[in-house]
Amino acid sequence: MPVNRVRAILALLVVGVFMLITGVMAIFPLVSEAKVGLNDYADFFSKTASVYTGIIGVIVGYYFGRENDPKPPLAGTSKAESPPPAV
């Protein structure tokens, strides 16, 4: 299985779990028999969602932000012929 496909599946799983947790947290006060103060719960929900969003950003940025496949060298050049890197 190509690495890009694995990354895509992992990204979908991570985002799907995030959406599932967020959805359950959003619906909880409506279906719960406990009397939940909506103002207090809204503050809790926003803080918790921001933490999850940060974690998702770190995961996506680290695992999916770097290039996997190195670019092939230009045609007609070799390492011996390539110019030195610019400083």
Helices and strands as residue ranges (DSSP letters): H 3-31, H 38-64
